[in-house]
Amino acid sequence: MADHQEATLTLPSAPGSVPKARRYVTGVLTEWDDTPAGADRAELLDSVRLIVSELATNAVVHTSDRSPTFTVDVHLDRHEVLRIGVTDSHPRMPRRLPAAVQQDNGRGMVIIRSLAAESGGKITVEPTESGGKTVWIALPWPAPVPPAGQRTAGT
């Protein structure tokens, strides 16, 4: 595997793009990581799917009036750090709603922050040169365990 891999997909800011973004990230990670993974990796991948769903949903619901598309970036560095970014062209930064607000929606960033923290990761928001923003999630991504026949002393 290469030391650094990247993949990018731009989608329309429409509800049907949310599952496409989730499938895209899952497919990319599966393609990059074709060795057997344990339960920890499967659990992390479930968290990644939910994070991507929430980030894409935010891009669609909160920015579609000013951002006709959004972009999903996936970066994997040396099987150590997975970075996923969702970029839109809306200048409004994401914000948490007050806990007292009773709504059926608006909890995406809380979910994302919680999943990132549980996985030992972090969330950052960076403005783009075009006036929009990218919401990045960085998560530790464990190296795959080689099959028993391919292990060397000390692994």
C-alpha positions in Angstrom: 0.0 0.0 0.0 1.2 3.5 -0.7 2.1 5.9 2.1 -0.7 8.2 1.2 -3.9 7.7 -0.8 -6.6 10.2 -1.7 -10.0 10.0 -3.4 -12.5 12.7 -4.1 -16.2 12.7 -5.2 -18.4 15.7 -5.9 -22.1 15.3 -5.6 -25.2 17.5 -6.0 -26.6 18.9 -2.8 -29.7 16.6 -2.9 -31.0 14.0 -0.5 -30.1 11.2 -2.8 -26.4 12.1 -2.5 -26.2 11.2 1.1 -26.2 7.4 0.6 -24.0 7.8 -2.5 -21.4 9.6 -0.3 -21.6 6.8 2.3 -21.2 4.1 -0.3 -18.4 5.9 -2.0 -16.3 6.2 1.2 -17.0 2.6 2.2 -16.0 1.4 -1.3 -12.8 3.4 -1.3 -11.7 2.2 2.1 -12.6 -1.4 1.1 -10.5 -1.1 -2.1 -7.5 0.4 -0.3 -7.7 -2.1 2.5 -8.2 -5.6 1.1 -6.7 -7.5 4.0 -8.8 -9.1 6.6 -10.0 -6.8 9.4 -11.0 -7.5 12.9 -14.0 -6.4 14.9 -12.3 -3.1 15.9 -11.9 -2.2 12.2 -15.5 -3.1 11.5 -16.8 -1.0 14.3 -14.6 1.9 13.2 -16.0 1.5 9.6 -19.5 1.7 11.0 -18.6 5.0 12.7 -17.1 6.3 9.5 -20.4 5.5 7.6 -22.4 7.4 10.2 -20.0 10.3 10.2 -20.1 10.6 6.4 -23.9 10.4 6.5 -24.1 13.2 9.0 -21.6 15.4 7.2 -23.3 14.9 3.8 -26.7 15.5 5.3 -25.5 18.8 6.8 -24.1 19.8 3.4 -27.5 19.1 1.8 -29.9 20.4 4.4 -28.0 23.5 5.7 -26.2 24.7 2.6 -28.0 23.6 -0.6 -29.4 27.2 -1.1 -25.9 28.5 -1.6 -24.0 25.3 -2.4 -25.3 23.3 -5.4 -22.7 20.6 -4.8 -20.5 19.3 -2.1 -17.3 17.3 -2.2 -16.2 14.3 -0.2 -12.4 13.9 0.3 -10.9 10.7 1.7 -7.2 10.6 2.7 -5.4 7.7 4.3 -1.8 8.2 5.5 0.3 5.1 6.0 -2.5 3.2 7.6 -2.3 5.5 10.6 -4.7 8.4 10.0 -7.9 8.5 8.1 -9.1 12.0 7.2 -12.5 12.6 5.7 -13.6 16.0 4.6 -16.9 17.4 3.3 -16.6 20.7 1.5 -19.4 23.0 0.5 -19.5 26.6 -0.8 -21.7 28.0 1.9 -19.9 30.4 4.3 -21.9 29.5 7.4 -19.9 27.5 9.8 -21.5 24.5 11.6 -22.7 25.1 15.1 -24.2 23.2 17.9 -27.7 23.9 18.9 -28.3 24.6 22.6 -29.3 21.5 24.6 -32.6 23.1 25.6 -33.7 23.3 21.9 -36.3 20.5 21.3 -36.0 19.5 17.7 -36.2 16.3 15.7 -33.1 17.3 13.8 -30.0 19.5 14.3 -28.0 17.0 16.2 -25.6 16.0 13.4 -22.5 17.8 14.8 -23.1 16.4 18.3 -23.2 12.9 16.8 -20.1 13.6 14.7 -18.1 15.0 17.6 -19.2 12.1 19.8 -18.2 9.4 17.3 -14.9 11.2 16.5 -14.1 11.4 20.3 -15.0 7.7 20.9 -12.7 6.7 18.1 -9.8 8.8 19.3 -10.2 11.3 16.5 -10.9 15.0 16.1 -13.0 17.4 14.1 -11.8 20.6 12.5 -13.5 23.2 10.2 -11.4 25.1 7.7 -12.6 27.9 5.5 -11.9 27.4 1.8 -10.4 30.0 -0.6 -13.8 30.3 -2.4 -15.6 31.3 0.8 -17.0 28.0 1.8 -15.7 25.5 4.3 -14.5 21.9 4.8 -15.4 19.9 7.8 -12.6 17.4 8.5 -12.7 14.4 10.7 -9.3 12.7 11.5 -9.4 9.2 12.9 -6.7 6.8 13.9 -6.9 4.0 11.3 -5.2 0.8 12.5 -2.9 -1.1 10.2 -4.4 -4.4 8.9 -3.3 -7.6 10.6 -1.5 -9.7 8.0 -2.6 -13.3 7.6 -0.9 -15.7 10.0 1.4 -17.1 7.2 2.7 -13.7 6.4 3.6 -12.5 9.9 7.2 -11.9 10.8 8.8 -12.1 14.2 7.5 -9.4 16.5 4.1 -9.0 14.7 
